[in-house]
Amino acid sequence: MTSTTTSADRILRIGGWITALGLLFTVIAVLPLIIPSLDLPSALWWLSMLTGVGLATVFVGLILGARQRRSRR
């Protein structure tokens, strides 16, 4: 059994990694709310926006995958 990776699969995987990275930055950016003495750079708030970029990438991958499956019929 051979597995073929389509462009939609690659986009989905990349989007998943971007989302996970954005969630990690979000957790780090929220740490000063839990530990008030912790002072972190404000750039972490911008990096936490990668979560939305990753989700948008995942949705694009889902749409491309659906179109590819529909064209194979």
Buried (B, 14 or more C-beta within 10 A) or exposed (E): EEEEEEEBBEBBBBBBEBBEBBBBBBEBBEEEEEEEEEEEEEEBEEBBEBBEBBBEBBEBBBEBBEEEEEEEE
